[in-house]
Amino acid sequence: MPDVRPAPVCARTVRRTGWIGTHIGTVALLILGLPCAAALAAQPEPWQMWSQPAATPTMHLITDLHAYLNWLMLGVCVAVMGALGFVLWRFHHSRNPEPSTWSHNTPLEVAWTLIPVAILVAVAMPSFKLLYFMDSTEEADFTVKVIGHQWYWSYEYPDHGNFTFDSWMKYPEELEGDEPRLLAVDEHVVVPVGATVRLLFTSDDVIHSWAVPALGIKNDSIPGRISESWMQIEQPGTYYGQCSELCGVNHGFMPIAVRAVPDEEFQAWLADAQENFARVDPPPPARESEPVSVADAAD
């Protein structure tokens, strides 16, 4: 297997994680002594910390929830360690040569029951809100259907002539310019910036998972079922991902590339795609069977 490690680059922080996430990243970088450079590209980077920069409303909310949960966990850890330190100090044998003999404390028992419940509620409420937000959209500009295969992806644009194309990973000798190894593909999913795109997922063979971190999407493609998600990319660029469900020997060679472009460029690509890609025509209607008489059957 050839060496696929990219050239080392500087660590980079995540853009727009909210006040909390930004300060967590800053403190961590200062502690580790890692220099900071420009914003991340929409792909994994060596020495990367935190998530890739958010490119959709969904990913912004995921990043903010991640930062919120980190602060919540930090508060729990500080409270538990503080309580443990107080107990070690307050009930040291030098201060309590004769230990107390009581065994119950009702207010304390109520508190250590209600506080975990409150913490779970504080985690559940924003989590459920985010899950509902990212599940589906009622108002989409158009739909893209994603079909997983061993080991490539197919895409259909049913609202734009119902054309389809396959997307395969590029081999190293096929890479152009600064295309990332093992992530570049021969055909991109192209969408206009700012458009709300409904995504439908299914599979032709085994379970796959269409995952693009910068877009906040990781959705399983299951044979015989169609699941749904959506995206609204805010900035032009190319966003990379990979299949995230073990699907066979070449599971690691199923990259995903989504290119967000201005609407004018999307319309030009659309005209070219409608001309060059095959259409997904519906199957012909089944012929009604004609009744067969007993005499015809005997003949």
DRENLO-525492 format. One record per atom (N, C-alpha, C): atom name; x, y, z. Coordinates in steps of 0.001 Angstrom, whole numbers, padded with zeros to 6 digits. Example, Ala and Ser with C-alpha at 12.3 -4.5 7.8 and 13.67 -1.06 7.14 Angstrom:
<sites>
   atomo        c1        c2        c3
       N    013190   -005690    007800
      CA    012300   -004500    007800
       C    013200   -003300    007800
       N    012850   -002250    007080
      CA    013670   -001060    007140
       C    012900    000030    007870
</sites>
This chain:
<sites>
   atomo        c1        c2        c3
       N    000848   -001187    000000
      CA    000000    000000    000000
       C    000887    001242    000000
       N    000731    002166   -000927
      CA    001577    003348   -000959
       C    001321    004260    000226
       N    002329    005065    000551
      CA    002213    006005    001659
       C    001242    007106    001273
       N    000156    007264    002053
      CA   -000875    008244    001713
       C   -000853    009432    002668
       N    000185    009578    003467
      CA    000216    010691    004410
       C    000463    012002    003682
       N   -000379    013011    003902
      CA   -000153    014302    003260
       C    000974    015056    003935
       N    001452    016093    003255
      CA    002523    016900    003818
       C    002058    017588    005084
       N    002922    017714    006117
      CA    002497    018334    007369
       C    002173    019803    007182
       N    001099    020229    007834
      CA    000716    021630    007818
       C    000436    022067    009237
       N    000167    023355    009396
      CA   -000047    023910    010723
       C   -001439    023576    011228
       N   -001578    023469    012541
      CA   -002908    023270    013113
       C   -003751    024504    012892
       N   -005042    024268    012757
      CA   -005943    025381    012484
       C   -007165    025270    013382
       N   -007743    026393    013739
      CA   -008923    026385    014585
       C   -010172    026383    013741
       N   -011265    026143    014366
      CA   -012541    026038    013680
       C   -013210    027397    013620
       N   -013784    027704    012465
      CA   -014472    028960    012267
       C   -015905    028864    012787
       N   -016334    029949    013376
      CA   -017701    030116    013828
       C   -018195    028949    014662
       N   -017611    028769    015823
      CA   -018107    027777    016766
       C   -018880    028446    017883
       N   -019097    029746    017756
      CA   -019742    030452    018852
       C   -018691    030901    019846
       N   -019131    031745    020800
      CA   -018205    032293    021796
       C   -017538    031197    022586
       N   -018328    030200    022981
      CA   -017790    029132    023828
       C   -016759    028308    023076
       N   -017141    027836    021867
      CA   -016234    026990    021108
       C   -014953    027706    020745
       N   -015050    028996    020407
      CA   -013865    029760    020038
       C   -012882    029837    021191
       N   -013400    030099    022392
      CA   -012499    030217    023537
       C   -011920    028879    023951
       N   -012679    027804    023805
      CA   -012111    026484    024101
       C   -010946    026195    023166
       N   -011141    026441    021864
      CA   -010072    026206    020900
       C   -008857    027068    021173
       N   -009080    028341    021536
      CA   -007968    029246    021803
       C   -007158    028777    022998
       N   -007865    028414    024096
      CA   -007166    027959    025300
       C   -006378    026688    025016
       N   -006993    025754    024267
      CA   -006297    024501    023969
       C   -005048    024749    023140
       N   -005124    025636    022163
      CA   -003960    025927    021336
       C   -002851    026569    022157
       N   -003221    027474    023073
      CA   -002211    028115    023913
       C   -001537    027105    024830
       N   -002345    026176    025365
      CA   -001782    025172    026265
       C   -000802    024272    025527
       N   -001185    023860    024319
      CA   -000347    022941    023548
       C    000785    023637    022821
       N    000727    024982    022764
      CA    001788    025706    022088
       C    001784    025539    020597
       N    000619    025297    020011
      CA    000546    025105    018565
       C    000216    026423    017893
       N    000963    026827    016868
      CA    000665    028070    016182
       C   -000620    027965    015390
       N   -001262    029102    015148
      CA   -002534    029132    014445
       C   -002356    029766    013076
       N   -003052    029244    012090
      CA   -002948    029773    010742
       C   -004335    030065    010197
       N   -004492    029980    008874
      CA   -005756    030331    008232
       C   -006816    029293    008530
       N   -008039    029546    008053
      CA   -009153    028640    008306
       C   -008923    027299    007616
       N   -009564    026284    008167
      CA   -009427    024941    007607
       C   -010014    024849    006208
       N   -009458    023968    005426
      CA   -010135    023564    004200
       C   -011243    022589    004574
       N   -012144    022308    003626
      CA   -013260    021415    003921
       C   -012846    019959    003752
       N   -011784    019576    004449
      CA   -011249    018221    004402
       C   -010380    018025    005627
       N   -010070    016794    006008
      CA   -009212    016566    007166
       C   -007826    017159    006952
       N   -007238    017657    008030
      CA   -005902    018241    007982
       C   -005026    017620    009063
       N   -003731    017434    008805
      CA   -002824    016953    009849
       C   -002819    017905    011041
       N   -002780    017368    012229
      CA   -002761    018125    013482
       C   -004038    018947    013683
       N   -005093    018555    013029
      CA   -006348    019304    013151
       C   -006945    019128    014538
       N   -007509    020220    015063
      CA   -008237    020176    016323
       C   -009694    020533    016061
       N   -010600    019891    016829
      CA   -012029    020141    016719
       C   -012562    019711    015348
       N   -013659    020307    014961
      CA   -014329    019912    013722
       C   -013798    020716    012545
       N   -014216    020294    011353
      CA   -013968    021120    010183
       C   -014867    022357    010256
       N   -014508    023444    009585
      CA   -015326    024650    009655
       C   -016736    024392    009124
       N   -017715    024869    009841
      CA   -019103    024629    009465
       C   -019454    025352    008172
       N   -020156    024655    007292
      CA   -020549    025232    006006
       C   -022060    025247    005814
       N   -022813    024722    006781
      CA   -024265    024692    006692
       C   -024856    025088    008043
       N   -026123    025512    008088
      CA   -026761    025801    009386
       C   -026740    024605    010329
       N   -026905    023406    009782
      CA   -026882    022207    010618
       C   -025539    022044    011315
       N   -024439    022213    010572
      CA   -023124    022033    011175
       C   -022820    023121    012185
       N   -023313    024333    011969
      CA   -023129    025382    012978
       C   -023770    024967    014299
       N   -024983    024420    014228
      CA   -025665    023999    015451
       C   -024971    022804    016097
       N   -024451    021877    015281
      CA   -023706    020739    015831
       C   -022456    021227    016565
       N   -021751    022175    015963
      CA   -020539    022700    016579
       C   -020857    023415    017884
       N   -021926    024214    017887
      CA   -022309    024921    019103
       C   -022742    023945    020198
       N   -023479    022895    019817
      CA   -023876    021894    020813
       C   -022660    021176    021377
       N   -021694    020873    020522
      CA   -020466    020230    020981
       C   -019743    021096    022012
       N   -019651    022402    021732
      CA   -018996    023303    022671
       C   -019788    023403    023979
       N   -021102    023476    023881
      CA   -021964    023549    025062
       C   -021784    022312    025940
       N   -021751    021129    025314
      CA   -021580    019897    026079
       C   -020199    019822    026718
       N   -019186    020359    026044
      CA   -017852    020382    026644
       C   -017843    021209    027916
       N   -018474    022389    027871
      CA   -018558    023225    029072
       C   -019375    022531    030159
       N   -020441    021853    029787
      CA   -021251    021145    030770
       C   -020451    020030    031428
       N   -019700    019266    030631
      CA   -018861    018202    031194
       C   -017775    018782    032091
       N   -017209    019931    031670
      CA   -016192    020568    032497
       C   -016769    020970    033840
       N   -017998    021531    033831
      CA   -018642    021907    035088
       C   -018886    020715    035992
       N   -019331    019593    035413
      CA   -019565    018385    036199
       C   -018258    017877    036801
       N   -017191    017859    035995
      CA   -015889    017380    036494
       C   -015375    018263    037626
       N   -015485    019576    037445
      CA   -015021    020498    038495
       C   -015828    020304    039770
       N   -017164    020150    039634
      CA   -018007    019972    040815
       C   -017678    018670    041534
       N   -017501    017575    040779
      CA   -017211    016291    041404
       C   -015836    016304    042067
       N   -014834    016833    041358
      CA   -013498    016885    041957
       C   -013470    017821    043152
       N   -014228    018939    043087
      CA   -014295    019843    044234
       C   -014944    019186    045432
       N   -016039    018437    045182
      CA   -016700    017746    046287
       C   -015792    016669    046871
       N   -015073    015963    046019
      CA   -014152    014937    046506
       C   -013034    015552    047333
       N   -012484    016679    046852
      CA   -011435    017346    047617
       C   -011937    017850    048958
       N   -013162    018387    048970
      CA   -013726    018865    050238
       C   -013900    017717    051222
       N   -014388    016570    050722
      CA   -014587    015415    051602
       C   -013247    014940    052175
       N   -012208    014900    051326
      CA   -010896    014468    051809
       C   -010362    015415    052876
       N   -010632    016699    052684
      CA   -010140    017675    053657
       C   -011001    017701    054916
       N   -012330    017775    054720
      CA   -013230    017952    055863
       C   -013291    016729    056751
       N   -013214    015532    056182
      CA   -013383    014309    056964
       C   -012075    013531    057110
       N   -010979    014259    057053
      CA   -009683    013630    057314
       C   -009656    013111    058745
       N   -008912    012034    058988
      CA   -008933    011403    060313
       C   -008415    012343    061387
       N   -007557    013296    061019
      CA   -007059    014227    062021
       C   -008155    015171    062510
       N   -009170    015432    061681
      CA   -010279    016289    062084
       C   -011458    015485    062611
       N   -011485    014199    062316
      CA   -012583    013351    062765
       C   -012045    012060    063374
       N   -011444    012156    064540
      CA   -010923    010925    065159
       C   -012030    009935    065494
       N   -013257    010463    065722
      CA   -014395    009595    065967
       C   -015430    009846    064869
       N   -015547    008954    063891
      CA   -016462    009179    062756
       C   -017921    009191    063196
       N   -018719    009897    062405
      CA   -020154    009962    062679
       C   -020795    008607    062440
       N   -021952    008408    063062
      CA   -022630    007109    062953
       C   -023935    007181    062180
       N   -024309    008353    061675
      CA   -025564    008439    060914
       C   -025383    007803    059534
       N   -026471    007361    058939
      CA   -026389    006648    057666
       C   -027277    007243    056583
       N   -028165    008184    056873
      CA   -029055    008766    055879
       C   -029086    010279    056031
       N   -029271    010930    054870
      CA   -029448    012386    054859
       C   -030434    012689    053728
       N   -031671    012931    054069
      CA   -032729    013078    053060
       C   -032462    014216    052077
       N   -032117    015424    052532
      CA   -031849    016486    051549
       C   -030720    016136    050576
       N   -029667    015486    051093
      CA   -028552    015106    050232
       C   -028978    014063    049215
       N   -029777    013101    049651
      CA   -030221    012048    048731
       C   -031157    012608    047661
       N   -031993    013559    048012
      CA   -032856    014202    047025
       C   -032009    014989    046023
       N   -030988    015678    046544
      CA   -030137    016500    045681
       C   -029374    015635    044684
       N   -028787    014518    045138
      CA   -027994    013728    044201
       C   -028872    012896    043255
       N   -030188    012936    043456
      CA   -031107    012369    042481
       C   -031563    013411    041465
       N   -031900    014613    041941
      CA   -032438    015654    041058
       C   -031363    016303    040185
       N   -030144    016441    040728
      CA   -029090    017098    039939
       C   -028751    016306    038678
       N   -028553    014982    038742
      CA   -028329    014246    037483
       C   -029509    014332    036520
       N   -030740    014345    037057
      CA   -031905    014501    036189
       C   -031852    015833    035466
       N   -031494    016898    036192
      CA   -031387    018225    035580
       C   -030303    018250    034508
       N   -029197    017553    034768
      CA   -028117    017506    033773
       C   -028588    016784    032513
       N   -029298    015670    032684
      CA   -029806    014930    031529
       C   -030800    015768    030730
       N   -031643    016520    031411
      CA   -032585    017395    030716
       C   -031825    018478    029950
       N   -030775    019039    030569
      CA   -029978    020074    029913
       C   -029266    019540    028670
       N   -028993    018234    028647
      CA   -028390    017622    027460
       C   -029467    017251    026433
       N   -030585    016727    026919
      CA   -031607    016197    026012
       C   -032319    017293    025229
       N   -032660    018400    025853
      CA   -033471    019408    025178
       C   -032782    019977    023937
       N   -031547    020484    024017
      CA   -030911    020960    022778
       C   -030602    019849    021791
       N   -030365    018632    022294
      CA   -030087    017504    021386
       C   -031320    017158    020562
       N   -032485    017053    021210
      CA   -033722    016748    020481
       C   -034062    017856    019497
       N   -033848    019090    019912
      CA   -034120    020223    019024
       C   -033252    020148    017770
       N   -031967    019806    017949
      CA   -031058    019686    016804
       C   -031435    018504    015919
       N   -031780    017370    016520
      CA   -032164    016197    015733
       C   -033389    016493    014875
       N   -034349    017207    015425
      CA   -035542    017557    014662
       C   -035185    018522    013530
       N   -034281    019459    013811
      CA   -033901    020455    012809
       C   -033190    019815    011626
       N   -032307    018842    011901
      CA   -031485    018273    010843
       C   -032159    017092    010137
       N   -033315    016669    010611
      CA   -033940    015462    010069
       C   -034408    015643    008639
       N   -035219    016646    008358
      CA   -035757    016826    007019
       C   -036202    018266    006841
       N   -036542    018627    005622
      CA   -037018    019969    005319
       C   -038292    019874    004509
       N   -039230    020764    004790
      CA   -040497    020758    004061
       C   -040419    021583    002785
       N   -039529    022567    002760
      CA   -039423    023450    001611
       C   -038019    023335    001023
       N   -037882    022545   -000029
      CA   -036588    022353   -000687
       C   -036645    022924   -002098
       N   -035533    023485   -002551
      CA   -035458    024012   -003917
       C   -035400    022882   -004942
       N   -034709    021795   -004591
      CA   -034698    020620   -005453
       C   -034168    019438   -004656
       N   -034183    018273   -005286
      CA   -033824    017023   -004613
       C   -032652    016363   -005324
       N   -031760    015777   -004535
      CA   -030683    014941   -005056
       C   -030793    013575   -004385
       N   -030816    012538   -005195
      CA   -030884    011172   -004669
       C   -029491    010561   -004676
       N   -029102    009998   -003528
      CA   -027772    009410   -003345
       C   -027927    007895   -003243
       N   -027202    007163   -004081
      CA   -027279    005704   -004097
       C   -025882    005137   -003864
       N   -025740    004316   -002838
      CA   -024457    003690   -002537
       C   -024288    002367   -003256
       N   -023058    002125   -003742
      CA   -022704    000861   -004394
       C   -021354    000405   -003827
       N   -021031   -000827   -004031
      CA   -019682   -001301   -003735
       C   -018807   -001078   -004981
       N   -017936   -000085   -005006
      CA   -017607    000883   -003997
       C   -017518    002234   -004680
       N   -018662    002802   -004936
      CA   -018763    004124   -005548
       C   -020159    004659   -005252
       N   -020391    005908   -005614
      CA   -021684    006545   -005391
       C   -022336    006902   -006718
       N   -023653    006832   -006749
      CA   -024423    007336   -007884
       C   -025329    008459   -007388
       N   -025562    009440   -008252
      CA   -026392    010587   -007899
       C   -027437    010812   -008987
       N   -028638    011153   -008557
      CA   -029726    011465   -009479
       C   -030283    012847   -009152
       N   -030622    013597   -010196
      CA   -031235    014914   -010061
       C   -032652    014839   -010654
       N   -033629    014343   -009901
      CA   -034963    014127   -010473
       C   -035693    015416   -010856
       N   -035335    016545   -010266
      CA   -036022    017808   -010568
       C   -035387    018578   -011720
       N   -034309    018030   -012291
      CA   -033621    018717   -013383
       C   -033399    017772   -014565
       N   -034446    017133   -015003
      CA   -034319    016223   -016141
       C   -034087    014784   -015757
       N   -033980    014504   -014440
      CA   -033843    013132   -013950
       C   -032620    012421   -014531
       N   -031491    013151   -014610
      CA   -030260    012520   -015081
       C   -029506    011907   -013905
       N   -028567    011035   -014207
      CA   -027806    010333   -013188
       C   -026356    010204   -013626
       N   -025455    010086   -012654
      CA   -024042    009844   -012958
       C   -023402    009131   -011778
       N   -022297    008451   -012055
      CA   -021524    007750   -011036
       C   -020325    008591   -010628
       N   -019907    008433   -009380
      CA   -018761    009178   -008849
       C   -017764    008189   -008254
       N   -016582    008134   -008848
      CA   -015531    007200   -008441
       C   -014327    007967   -007900
       N   -013598    007328   -007007
      CA   -012371    007913   -006495
       C   -011322    008015   -007600
       N   -010571    009105   -007598
      CA   -009469    009264   -008544
       C   -008235    008534   -008036
       N   -007534    007895   -008955
      CA   -006254    007282   -008613
       C   -005189    008371   -008508
       N   -004088    008089   -007810
      CA   -003057    009132   -007626
       C   -002584    009753   -008933
       N   -002436    008953   -009987
      CA   -001943    009503   -011247
       C   -002981    010372   -011952
       N   -004225    010351   -011470
      CA   -005284    011159   -012088
       C   -005514    012486   -011391
       N   -004862    012694   -010258
      CA   -005091    013919   -009482
       C   -004602    015144   -010244
       N   -005326    016237   -010077
      CA   -004978    017497   -010716
       C   -004799    018579   -009658
       N   -003731    019367   -009791
      CA   -003504    020480   -008876
       C   -003367    020012   -007442
       N   -004131    020638   -006541
      CA   -004046    020317   -005116
       C   -005181    019403   -004677
       N   -005725    018598   -005566
      CA   -006782    017672   -005180
       C   -006266    016690   -004129
       N   -007035    016444   -003080
      CA   -006556    015574   -001998
       C   -006592    014099   -002397
       N   -005566    013416   -002026
      CA   -005481    011991   -002317
       C   -006509    011221   -001491
       N   -007124    010233   -002097
      CA   -008144    009380   -001496
       C   -009457    010103   -001214
       N   -009553    011388   -001565
      CA   -010797    012137   -001393
       C   -011327    012705   -002699
       N   -010458    012909   -003672
      CA   -010882    013479   -004945
       C   -011672    012446   -005752
       N   -012670    012935   -006501
      CA   -013508    012060   -007316
       C   -013564    012594   -008740
       N   -014021    011728   -009662
      CA   -014094    012161   -011057
       C   -015326    013015   -011344
       N   -016406    012817   -010583
      CA   -017615    013611   -010783
       C   -018118    014120   -009430
       N   -018262    015436   -009318
      CA   -018722    016046   -008073
       C   -020236    016148   -008031
       N   -020771    016174   -006812
      CA   -022139    016634   -006613
       C   -022089    018156   -006646
       N   -022825    018771   -007554
      CA   -022783    020227   -007714
       C   -024117    020814   -007290
       N   -024070    021815   -006404
      CA   -025281    022481   -005922
       C   -025018    023980   -005879
       N   -026056    024800   -005983
      CA   -025854    026248   -005875
       C   -025741    026693   -004420
       N   -024939    027704   -004195
      CA   -024774    028257   -002849
       C   -026111    028826   -002386
       N   -026475    028523   -001147
      CA   -027688    029072   -000559
       C   -028951    028309   -000857
       N   -028903    027324   -001754
      CA   -030101    026552   -002087
       C   -030352    025485   -001024
       N   -031613    025256   -000720
      CA   -031998    024185    000192
       C   -032187    022913   -000619
       N   -031346    021942   -000369
      CA   -031322    020713   -001169
       C   -031792    019551   -000303
       N   -032847    018895   -000753
      CA   -033303    017680   -000076
       C   -032452    016510   -000570
       N   -031973    015692    000367
      CA   -031135    014541    000047
       C   -031884    013268    000395
       N   -031982    012365   -000571
      CA   -032581    011054   -000364
       C   -031492    009998   -000478
       N   -031448    009068    000461
      CA   -030363    008088    000520
       C   -030920    006672    000410
       N   -030268    005858   -000403
      CA   -030569    004443   -000474
       C   -029311    003711   -000944
       N   -029401    002403   -001083
      CA   -028238    001605   -001477
       C   -028665    000516   -002447
       N   -027716    000082   -003251
      CA   -027972   -000952   -004249
       C   -027525   -002330   -003780
       N   -026732   -002392   -002675
      CA   -026202   -003691   -002265
       C   -026166   -003841   -000745
       N   -025191   -003180   -000085
      CA   -025050   -003287    001362
       C   -025254   -001899    001983
       N   -025169   -001827    003301
      CA   -025347   -000546    003979
       C   -024095    000311    003799
       N   -024284    001529    003335
      CA   -023230    002533    003254
       C   -023631    003720    004133
       N   -022745    004691    004264
      CA   -023073    005889    005033
       C   -022441    007096    004357
       N   -023279    008018    003926
      CA   -022850    009231    003204
       C   -022533    010295    004247
       N   -021259    010595    004424
      CA   -020835    011498    005500
       C   -019927    012589    004958
       N   -020319    013850    005190
      CA   -019504    015011    004833
       C   -019433    015898    006080
       N   -018327    015868    006825
      CA   -018275    016550    008119
       C   -018591    018037    008069
       N   -018058    018770    007087
      CA   -018273    020214    007042
       C   -019734    020575    006818
       N   -020509    019650    006255
      CA   -021931    019896    006005
       C   -022814    019396    007142
       N   -022221    018696    008109
      CA   -023007    018192    009231
       C   -023939    017064    008832
       N   -023524    016245    007859
      CA   -024375    015163    007366
       C   -023654    013830    007515
       N   -024338    012876    008099
      CA   -023884    011481    008127
       C   -025139    010625    008135
       N   -025492    010108    006974
      CA   -026765    009412    006845
       C   -026542    008054    006190
       N   -027119    007018    006791
      CA   -026951    005674    006262
       C   -027751    005484    004975
       N   -027153    004762    004030
      CA   -027829    004349    002800
       C   -028113    002854    002921
       N   -029393    002508    003041
      CA   -029799    001150    003374
       C   -030558    000541    002199
       N   -030197   -000663    001768
      CA   -030922   -001290    000651
       C   -032408   -001437    000969
       N   -033244   -001083   -000002
      CA   -034674   -001250    000166
       C   -035351   -000169    000979
       N   -034596    000828    001445
      CA   -035183    001919    002224
       C   -034656    003247    001713
       N   -035433    004300    001923
      CA   -035015    005646    001555
       C   -035069    006518    002802
       N   -033942    007082    003175
      CA   -033886    008032    004283
       C   -033656    009427    003731
       N   -033860    010417    004569
      CA   -033866    011798    004086
       C   -033056    012705    004995
       N   -032427    013695    004390
      CA   -031767    014774    005107
       C   -031788    016004    004192
       N   -031057    017032    004556
      CA   -031033    018228    003722
       C   -029763    019021    004009
       N   -029442    019940    003115
      CA   -028286    020797    003314
       C   -028530    022140    002639
       N   -027869    023145    003180
      CA   -027909    024492    002604
       C   -026516    025090    002784
       N   -025696    024964    001760
      CA   -024291    025366    001859
       C   -024182    026881    001740
       N   -023420    027485    002640
      CA   -023372    028939    002753
       C   -022261    029590    001941
       N   -021186    028848    001677
      CA   -020037    029434    000993
       C   -019619    028559   -000182
       N   -019159    029162   -001296
      CA   -018645    028345   -002402
       C   -017427    027543   -001962
       N   -017255    026392   -002571
      CA   -016096    025563   -002245
       C   -016398    024101   -002491
       N   -015389    023274   -002269
      CA   -015527    021830   -002412
       C   -015407    021190   -001046
       N   -016368    020384   -000699
      CA   -016454    019781    000626
       C   -016351    018269    000481
       N   -015394    017690    001196
      CA   -015073    016274    001024
       C   -015590    015440    002192
       N   -015912    014195    001875
      CA   -016302    013233    002891
       C   -015987    011829    002409
       N   -016436    010843    003164
      CA   -016187    009443    002828
       C   -017339    008587    003319
       N   -017421    007377    002797
      CA   -018353    006400    003339
       C   -017929    006075    004771
       N   -018889    006118    005699
      CA   -018579    005917    007117
       C   -019245    004670    007688
       N   -019532    003720    006838
      CA   -020080    002436    007281
       C   -019293    001330    006600
       N   -018715    000428    007397
      CA   -017901   -000644    006834
       C   -018722   -001440    005832
       N   -018319   -001399    004546
      CA   -019150   -001958    003483
       C   -018386   -002924    002581
       N   -017223   -003376    003005
      CA   -016487   -004321    002195
       C   -015022   -003953    002076
       N   -014314   -004676    001217
      CA   -012865   -004558    001150
       C   -012410   -003169    000719
       N   -013175   -002488   -000123
      CA   -012798   -001153   -000591
       C   -013597   -000049    000085
       N   -014030   -000310    001290
      CA   -014793    000692    002043
       C   -014043    002021    002157
       N   -012739    001960    002312
      CA   -011944    003175    002484
       C   -011708    003947    001198
       N   -012286    003491    000106
      CA   -012052    004145   -001188
       C   -013377    004568   -001828
       N   -014257    005117   -000976
      CA   -015547    005636   -001438
       C   -015684    007103   -001032
       N   -014853    007978   -001586
      CA   -014921    009387   -001178
       C   -016160    010087   -001730
       N   -016426    011242   -001158
      CA   -017554    012090   -001549
       C   -017027    013494   -001755
       N   -017456    014151   -002812
      CA   -017062    015539   -003062
       C   -018300    016328   -003475
       N   -018604    017360   -002699
      CA   -019737    018243   -002981
       C   -019183    019620   -003314
       N   -019530    020127   -004477
      CA   -019035    021441   -004911
       C   -020184    022436   -004923
       N   -020037    023480   -004124
      CA   -021029    024553   -004067
       C   -020553    025715   -004930
       N   -021404    026165   -005845
      CA   -021026    027193   -006814
       C   -022127    028251   -006872
       N   -021827    029435   -007416
      CA   -022888    030423   -007645
       C   -023955    029874   -008590
       N   -025140    030464   -008526
      CA   -026258    029938   -009300
       C   -025982    029948   -010801
       N   -025297    030977   -011307
      CA   -025005    031030   -012741
       C   -024141    029857   -013161
       N   -023135    029551   -012360
      CA   -022267    028420   -012675
       C   -023016    027098   -012551
       N   -023938    027021   -011590
      CA   -024731    025802   -011444
       C   -025619    025582   -012670
       N   -026224    026644   -013169
      CA   -027077    026507   -014348
       C   -026272    026052   -015560
       N   -025043    026550   -015696
      CA   -024190    026119   -016801
       C   -023827    024649   -016652
       N   -023462    024240   -015433
      CA   -023151    022822   -015200
       C   -024372    021961   -015458
       N   -025542    022457   -015062
      CA   -026774    021701   -015235
       C   -027060    021449   -016717
       N   -026879    022481   -017533
      CA   -027117    022303   -018973
       C   -026165    021276   -019561
       N   -024909    021315   -019125
      CA   -023932    020350   -019631
       C   -024248    018942   -019135
       N   -024668    018825   -017858
      CA   -024972    017510   -017296
       C   -026184    016892   -017962
       N   -027201    017693   -018246
      CA   -028393    017167   -018912
       C   -028077    016634   -020305
       N   -027055    017179   -020909
      CA   -026671    016736   -022251
       C   -025780    015511   -022230
       N   -024907    015413   -021226
      CA   -023878    014374   -021233
       C   -024204    013158   -020371
       N   -025048    013309   -019352
      CA   -025340    012197   -018460
       C   -026633    011496   -018876
       N   -026708    010217   -018552
      CA   -027887    009421   -018906
       C   -029074    009804   -018031
       N   -030260    009585   -018575
      CA   -031472    009835   -017827
       C   -031916    008589   -017096
       N   -032618    008815   -015969
      CA   -033202    007701   -015229
       C   -034657    007591   -015669
       N   -034891    006855   -016733
      CA   -036252    006710   -017242
       C   -037013    005693   -016405
       N   -038283    005955   -016130
      CA   -039061    004968   -015364
       C   -039262    003708   -016181
       N   -039420    002568   -015527
      CA   -039631    001312   -016267
       C   -040961    001362   -017009
       N   -041055    000679   -018141
      CA   -042318    000663   -018886
       C   -043411   -000004   -018071
       N   -044662    000434   -018244
      CA   -045756   -000191   -017482
       C   -045913   -001654   -017841
       N   -046277   -002436   -016859
      CA   -046440   -003881   -017078
       C   -047660   -004139   -017962
       N   -047512   -005077   -018876
      CA   -048621   -005433   -019760
       C   -049641   -006271   -019006
       N   -050918   -005969   -019246
      CA   -051973   -006750   -018622
       C   -052045   -008121   -019283
       N   -052080   -009148   -018478
      CA   -052142   -010508   -019010
       C   -053541   -010787   -019574
       N   -053583   -011459   -020714
      CA   -054845   -011797   -021357
       C   -055300   -013161   -020864
       N   -056598   -013305   -020673
      CA   -057096   -014628   -020200
       C   -056821   -015709   -021237
       N   -056476   -016879   -020764
      CA   -056148   -018018   -021621
       C   -057230   -019083   -021442
       N   -057825   -019508   -022547
      CA   -058875   -020523   -022471
       C   -058266   -021910   -022282
       N   -059107   -022845   -021881
      CA   -058634   -024218   -021676
       C   -058196   -024826   -023005
       N   -058888   -024499   -024105
      CA   -058535   -025047   -025408
       C   -057172   -024525   -025861
       N   -056922   -023212   -025628
      CA   -055631   -022648   -026008
       C   -054521   -023280   -025194
       N   -054766   -023515   -023914
      CA   -053744   -024127   -023082
       C   -053439   -025541   -023523
       N   -054487   -026259   -023989
      CA   -054257   -027637   -024453
       C   -053443   -027658   -025724
       N   -053661   -026652   -026598
      CA   -052883   -026593   -027838
       C   -051438   -026286   -027553
</sites>
